[in-house]
Structures are given as structure tokens and as C-alpha cells.
Amino acid sequence: MNIKCRGEQFILNKERAIYWPAKHMLIISDLHIGKTAYFRKSGIQVPDTVGLTDLQRLTSLIKEFHPENLLITGDMFHNKINSDVNAFMEWRRSYSNLNVILIKGNHDTLRHEDYLALNIDYHAKELCCAPFRFIHDIPEEIDEFYNISGHIHPGIILYGKAKQQLKFPCFYFGKQQAILPAFSIFTGLKIMKPQKGDLVFVLTPNKIIQV
Amino acid sequence: MQLEKSKGYRQVIKWLKLNKKKPFEFQTDAWQYYAEGYCGLVNAPTGFGKTFSIFLAVVIDELNKKHETKTTIAKGKIIKKKSNQGLKLIWITPLRSLAKDLARAMNEVCTELKLDWVIGVRNGDTSQSEKLKQKKQMPEVLIITPESIHLLLAQKNAFSYFDQLQCIVADEWHELLGSKRGVMTELAISRIKGLLTEMHPERLLRIWGISATIGNMEQAMEVLVPYNNVLKTIIKADMEKKNEIHSILPDHIDMLPWAGHLGHKLAHKLLPIIYKSKTTLIFTNTRGQAELWYQTLLAQDETLAGQLAIHHGSIDHELRNWIEDAIHTGLLKAVVCTSSLDLGVDFKPVDTVVQIGSPKGVARFLQRAGRSGHSPHETSKIYFLPTHALELVEAAAIKEAVKTQDIESREPIVMAFDTLIQYLVTIAVGDGFDDEKIFFEVKQTHSFKELLPQEWKWVMQFITTGGTSLTAYNEFSKVSKDIDGLWKVKNRQIAMRHRLHIGTIVSDAMLKVKYLTGGFIGMIEESFISRLKPGSSFTLAGKVLEFIMVKEMMVLVRKSKLKQAISPSWLGGRMSLTANLGALLRKKYNETLHKTHGEIELDFILPLFEQQAKVSHVPKSDEFLVELINTKDGYHLFAYPFEGRQVHEIMAALIAYRLSMIKPITFSIAMNDYGFELLSEQPIPLNEDSIKSLFTPLNLSNDIVASINSTEMARRKFRDIACISGLVFQGYPGKYVANKHLQSSAALFFNVFSDYDKHNLLLRQAYDEAFYQQIEEPRLAAALNRIQISKIIIVKTYRYTPLCFPIKVDSLRENMSSEELSQRIERMTAESEKRLSPTQRKNKQRK
């Protein structure tokens, strides 16, 4: 789905990503690499295929858009280096030409050397790229930049007659900020209550619907 | 030696005589059987000393043993006096509140019989220092909950606790039987028995249950004592508890609403009953209803303030303890409560019980009635306050069921893999386990007697490698084999987290409610609080509170100046009518019009029935009534099987599906305990001939699968399963803040397993639970078969009838739709324009 945001063209993809053609940039958020391995280490049974699926989805997005840059607005790595991160390392090698840029999120606690080894260019707080500021969580103060963030894993409930409801992840475009859905499928949702004028793009299994 | 001649027996009888008491026959029977080495089940009405039937049996045994040791010493034989201090009797109770009372009674016996036993209590409320003391020296008697026994098994060196154990008692076994806590009890007993067989093969461990009357006493005993090589028996007290049941009637039938579930219009009728009684327990069916009634009664008579209390599961335990003590001392005039006070606590001052609304089952009603007149030969007095007119018929039905002792069965839970997984990790956290030995033990329990070797293998793999052998999970760590060959949990953090989550009671995320100035009030569901704005008020524990903020998993409040506020609705679900009561209800409908009865309730409601007969028809027990009503809302079909809400829910979906096979049609569905409604915009294709084929039991299973969104149902069931099996942590209010990095939800796991691990047994369990507990297929089939042999009555009219009205106004509606997900989404998107926020929707429903 194509949308205009502050005069720029964005392509919203149902695999929870935005492509920004002008900058050849694929934007995702909350990848949570290593989450499933961390769960397994803690004695909770999560199939490893879950983490691999996330990487496969990323691969197909790259094959679709051929981006030069991959921007992650935070929470790329869930915890420490573990088997999932090693799998990502393999993946990274096969896309060594891709620029990977990370805006650090609350989960990103790897060491400087680890990011270097993974060939990730990281920013501790934010990256401003007019007219946008990429940042993990929405800043409290409003300025001329339009914030693009992640962190909360936005979702929306669609209500039907007779108490029916369905929950889906969504892109949330507010007046001053946009919030990306979490890229990883092994994540929960925070249910948003849209304010007037906000745009919500619901990610259903087959397509994106604006509500 | 004969028991009657033994020292211990005579000592106990002498003591009883001193207190001017004589044992009942069932008690001496129990003592005799116990002495002969039997296991079994004691069944006696409340207030007849069920506790003493087993407790004194153990005491007599002990006194006799003491005596024997003494004589051997006296004979001059040199024997080294072995220390035989330690745990002798484990007394399992389902409720913490029972423990204090039991301990008091047992302590009294021991003091008076000069038996130097220590009576210990162990449950969630036991202090850390007390637990440490018990660890050093176990008391002789331990009163404990199923959860706490599992916690004992999760300790290192657990077997040493049971070295002296003689007997395990499961008190209020009927209450545990039908739940996963019953399965926990079965598993704990199997392990303790296994440990004892290893250490002291000569010892005869007695396992006894104490139970109120239920429909399946035999089975209840077999579940508790599944072992074939032990002697077992059921001891039934052949005396009856006298009950007096009165319905509270308004002055005129018109003052009773046709529908509703609060009943507060009759509150003024309750006051004289409270005044003339010493202490009254007022039972409601939900916590929200309890809060409302507390407010209503205070509004009726302000002088009740200070003498009226409210008691339910969400109230802070200190406050609850205080209330329970206050009932004991007779300080309170009345207590509004929920099932939290259902069980055997012996409150002497309570002489009257009131039930508000239908109790939905005979066993539950009797249990509650038994709260009054607790001592033998006293009469239990219970008042029934109807919340709508038709409930009076239920009152009459219950009266009859009580007379004929037609009491429901409690179905034991089988193949609860979640509970098994939790148990295995529990004993792996403790001393570790040998898988062959444990498989043998587990297989002996009733719950897992059908367990297949490959299922066991799956469970073992699930806790050791995460997935099946081919897909062992990377880096998975939970249970692993130690050098001594036992399966253990080595990671201390995993062990600690597991201990915090032992148990099978899963509730919605609860937050503690606390005054800003300090002092806990109780607990409240997170989902309720999330809908409140700071500054708005709600009621809890009978107090009107102003919500300030949520801080560190705590809801901070202050006293509100408002008199009334919204009551939280706790997600308890509504209870459904049991099959027994349904059958009796149909019979009562017969009797009302024919006046072949002696019940004032039925006389009272006669005008309503006459009206029903005039505008439609009153179904007799061999008839099946269907009303087709055409109003401006559309075409309604009302059917009255009288099988309870749960069966109707499924039946309605089934019939809607079968109708939609005849022609494309969409229905809105509503139901209550008497019948269900299908509402459509189009005429419903139905006539006398087609009804029987519509309600046929043929092809039932397939049609159920086609008509019901079983995935949704299983997903709901999976919530508990994910918690119990340790996939998701519920986190205790104020006690334990979950590891942020391990946050997840049951729904997420349901999706993950559905996509990546279809053969997961926990997933299968969720579907099984949905089919057998939610859908109750056997009961549905029985109902359809009954309809087949009934006379079908179809009435067509243009006005709502007294029978259909309560269904019509019921707020719980559902849609039957055969549309695909994508279609649903598009339809919902279209509707979302006129969407209402959840709170608005709720308000609308209330109106």
C-alpha cells in the first residue's frame, strides 16, 4: 500500500515493514532476534523455527525491494548473544552489501564490539533524516521532525456486531509520530485507541486495510 | 485385639463422655476400618463430625502404639528408643480458610487427650519463619493445600518429611475432584506413596477422603485410591441433615420482574430475616453481585453499618480473616458472600442462610444450606430470594431434588497434560526423578491411567529437549539428567520461577488495591482498572474507592465521597444449570398448571403460567416447545430444552448451522438456562415436520465441528493450559514482578504451536477440554435424543411470551456466521465506523 507522509512516499508492506523508495531504505522495528532462544534457555518451549521464520520474512522483503539500507528502529536484539544471534550472523554475511542501521532500543544491550562484528551501524538514541526522526520510543517534546518509532508493538481490535472482535498488528500514523508494528511474529500487541485524525493500517493475514 | 478393647479407643471414648458426647456409628465404623488398614471415603452430612471420623482414627492408632512401646519397655526388653517424631498425618484441604479452624479443633483434641502432637498449617498464607520451623521439625499433623504439598515435593530432601507418615486425608474431596487441583492431589499422593514404598515397604499408608454427597461416590473413591492391592470402603452416615427451604416472595407476582439477575427489589424483604437471626450468610453467585447487594442492604438500613460485612475471593486475606473471626465471635449480623464461604467452615453463630438467585445446582445449594445449623440434629435454614419470576420454579425443583437426594456427579479430570508437566518439573526441582519409576506411579493414578507410552515420551521430551526428538530445540534448558541418573532442574532461576508458579488456579492478571495512606483492600482485575480514569470511583470490599493511579503493580486509591459507584465485574463466567436440575425443572412445569403439588412457589407463579398458556403454551416434560415470534426486530425462534446455558449455547449454534444449510441465513443467538433464541432478518424455514430432523442426534459430531469455531474455544482453554504448564507466567500481585524479557501471552503460544508444532499435546488438550467440558457433547446428544421422543409444539405469535422474555433481554449474544475470516474482517471494517468503545458497549448492554 502506498501512502504519503510529510510529502514522502512510503510503501507499507503486510510483512510489517515500510519501504522508503527515495532513500532505498527498508524500515522495520522490534526484530527481537534471540528472543526465542532466550525463552528456551529459560526453560520455555518455543520452537526455533519461529526465529528462523523472521529471518526468512526479512529475506523475502529484501528480495522484493532490493534496498540499500535496512533501518531498525530499536529492539533488534532481545537479549545477549545466543544461537538465534549466531543464525543472524550467518544471514548478515550473505547480505554483506546491505547497510544495517540500528537505533538502539531498550532491549539492545550488546557490546560495541558485537555490533562491529555484526557490521551494524548503530545510533544510541535517534537518527534524524529530514523530515523524519527515527527513534525507538516517541519523545515527549514535539518539534519540526516527524517521529518514526516502534517499541510498543501497536495492535488494533476490530469490533463486529454481537461482541465479535479480532486483533491485528497495525501501522499507526499520528499527527506527530508514526509507530511501526513489531517485525517479529513472536511478540504481543498493545491495543491502540485511535484519536481523531490518526491513520491506522491494519495488517491482516492477506492484505493491509486502512480503518 | 479388638479395637473396642484397646487402650486408645477407651481413652477417646472416655474423653468424649466427659464432654457429654457419644460417637456416631459412622465414626466408630471409620475407626474400625482404619485400624484394620483400610483406605476409603467417608460421606456424612455437614456438622456431624466428619473430621473426627478420620482424625480420631489416627489418634487412636497413635495412642495404641504409644501404649505398646510403653509395655515393651516395661517388660524390660532393651530397645533403643527410636525418635518417632515427625509428620504422621497430611490433611489436604481445598481452602485456606478451613485450615485455621481445623487446626483449632485438632489442637483441642490433642491437648485434652494429652497427646504431644504439634498441629501445623501450611499454605500460601503461612509465614516464612513458620515454614523454616517446619523444615527443621515437621509437625505431626500438617494441614495443607494441594499446591503446598507440591511445593514440599519441590524441596530438596523432600522424602525425609514423610518418613513417619501414616495417613493422607483429602478433606472436602468432592470439591477437589472435578478440578485440576484434584489431579494435583492424585499426583502428590502417588509420589508420597511411591516414596514410602521405597523406604518402608512394610508400612501401610492409609489414604482417606472426606466428601459431601455427590452422585458418583464410588468413582470419587476410585479416583482418590486407585490402587488395587489395598482394602477400601465407603462409609456412609445413614442420617439426614434436616433442611428447611423458604422462598422469599414479593407481595404480588407483578412485583417480580420477568427477567434480571440482581433481585435487589426484594431487599426490603431480607431485612426482617436478618433482624430475627443471630447471624445470616447471604450467598450471591458472583463477586460483582455481592458488592451490589452489600451497597443495597446498607442503603436500606444504615444502622447495619458495622454489622454487615462482605466476603469474596478478591478481598485481601487479612480482611477476610478478620471477617471470619468476627463471624465466629458473633460480632456480625450478616455477611454478603460468594462461594468463598461455601465450604465446611463451622461458624457456630450462623443460623440463617440466604441464597440470592438460582444456585444452578443441587449440590451447591445443599452445601450452602449446610452453613447454617452446623451442629448435628439442628435444622439448616435457607431462604431463596428469586431474581426473576421463573426462578421460583427452580426453587421448587431444588426442593424436590433435596427431598429425593438427587445430587449431581462431579466428573474427575483426566489426561491433564499441563498438570502432569508442571508436576514433573516440580519433582525435578526437588530431588529429581527416575522416569521409569514415575511413569509407573503416574500411570496408576486415575487421571493418567490411559496414558500411552508415546504420550509419556512426548511429555518427557517437552521438558528435557523442548521438542520432539527430531526437532530438539536449540539451547533449550529445563530438566536434564544428572550424574546419578535422575532428571533434575539445575538452573536455579528456572527452579525459583517454577516454585512461584506451582498451582492450577489461573486468574486474570490481578492487581492489589491499596490505600494511598497504606492498608490493603483486595484485588482487582487489571482489565477492569485499565478502563478506569484517575478520579473515577468503583466499589470493592463494600467500600467506595476513588482510583488515583497504578504504581508498581499496585492500584492506589483513596476513600471516595460518592455513595455509589460501578462494581467491578470479575471474569468468573456464569454458572450453568446442571442436567439434574434441568430434568426436575421440566417436571415442575407439568405440575404448576395441573396444581399437582404442594409448593407455594408454584402457586405463586401460576398467574404467569396462565398468561404463558394463554399467549403460547406451557411445555410439559414430554413436550418440546418452539415459539416462532415475528416482531419488528425480525423473525425469532425460541426453543426450550431446559438443559442449561452451556448446552444451549452449543445447541443454538448447531441448529443455526443446520438451518443455514437449508438456505443462506445469518442469525443472532441468545440463550439462558431454559432455552435459546435465534433471530434473523429473514423468515426461518421451519415447520412441524422439519423440527425433528433439525434436532437430530445423527451426524452430531461433524455438525458441531462445522458449526462452532472450535479454534476460538480451544484458544480460550489454552490460556489456563499455558499458565499451568509453565509457558506463561501470571505473576502474583505485588509479590513477583515477571522478568520483562520473558513476557509473552498464551494466545501467542497457541498461534506458535498451531503453526510450528501441530502435534503438541498441550494443543490437543485445549481442543479436548473445549469438546468435553465446554461443548459437553454427551449431554447434548442426550438432550437431542429426548427431543426426538417428545411431542413437538410450535406456537406462532406476534408478542413476546413470559418464557421467552428473559432470553430476549439477555445481554450475552453471539452471532452464527459461516463467513470466512477475510469476509468477517471486511464486514467489521465497514461496521467499525459506527463502532463503540468497549466501555460504551458495556453500558449499552446494561441498559
Chai-1 contact restraints between the chains, C-beta under 6 A:
chainA,res_idxA,chainB,res_idxB,connection_type,confidence,min_distance_angstrom,max_distance_angstrom,comment,restraint_id
A,A37,B,E475,contact,1.0,0.0,6.0,A-B,restraint_1
A,R40,B,G466,contact,1.0,0.0,6.0,A-B,restraint_2
A,R40,B,Y473,contact,1.0,0.0,6.0,A-B,restraint_3
A,R40,B,E475,contact,1.0,0.0,6.0,A-B,restraint_4
A,R40,B,F476,contact,1.0,0.0,6.0,A-B,restraint_5
A,K41,B,E475,contact,1.0,0.0,6.0,A-B,restraint_6
A,K41,B,S477,contact,1.0,0.0,6.0,A-B,restraint_7
A,S42,B,L742,contact,1.0,0.0,6.0,A-B,restraint_8
A,G43,B,K478,contact,1.0,0.0,6.0,A-B,restraint_9
A,G43,B,I494,contact,1.0,0.0,6.0,A-B,restraint_10
A,I44,B,L727,contact,1.0,0.0,6.0,A-B,restraint_11
A,Q45,B,G466,contact,1.0,0.0,6.0,A-B,restraint_12
A,P47,B,Y756,contact,1.0,0.0,6.0,A-B,restraint_13
A,P47,B,D757,contact,1.0,0.0,6.0,A-B,restraint_14
A,D48,B,Y473,contact,1.0,0.0,6.0,A-B,restraint_15
A,D48,B,N474,contact,1.0,0.0,6.0,A-B,restraint_16
A,T49,B,Y756,contact,1.0,0.0,6.0,A-B,restraint_17
A,V50,B,V752,contact,1.0,0.0,6.0,A-B,restraint_18
A,N79,B,H741,contact,1.0,0.0,6.0,A-B,restraint_19
A,S83,B,N474,contact,1.0,0.0,6.0,A-B,restraint_20
A,S83,B,E475,contact,1.0,0.0,6.0,A-B,restraint_21
A,L158,B,M828,contact,1.0,0.0,6.0,A-B,restraint_22
A,L158,B,S832,contact,1.0,0.0,6.0,A-B,restraint_23
A,Y159,B,R835,contact,1.0,0.0,6.0,A-B,restraint_24
A,G160,B,M828,contact,1.0,0.0,6.0,A-B,restraint_25
A,G160,B,E831,contact,1.0,0.0,6.0,A-B,restraint_26
A,A162,B,S668,contact,1.0,0.0,6.0,A-B,restraint_27
A,A162,B,R813,contact,1.0,0.0,6.0,A-B,restraint_28
A,A162,B,E814,contact,1.0,0.0,6.0,A-B,restraint_29
A,A162,B,N815,contact,1.0,0.0,6.0,A-B,restraint_30
A,G188,B,S745,contact,1.0,0.0,6.0,A-B,restraint_31
A,T204,B,I825,contact,1.0,0.0,6.0,A-B,restraint_32
A,I209,B,T829,contact,1.0,0.0,6.0,A-B,restraint_33
A,V211,B,T829,contact,1.0,0.0,6.0,A-B,restraint_34
A,V211,B,S832,contact,1.0,0.0,6.0,A-B,restraint_35
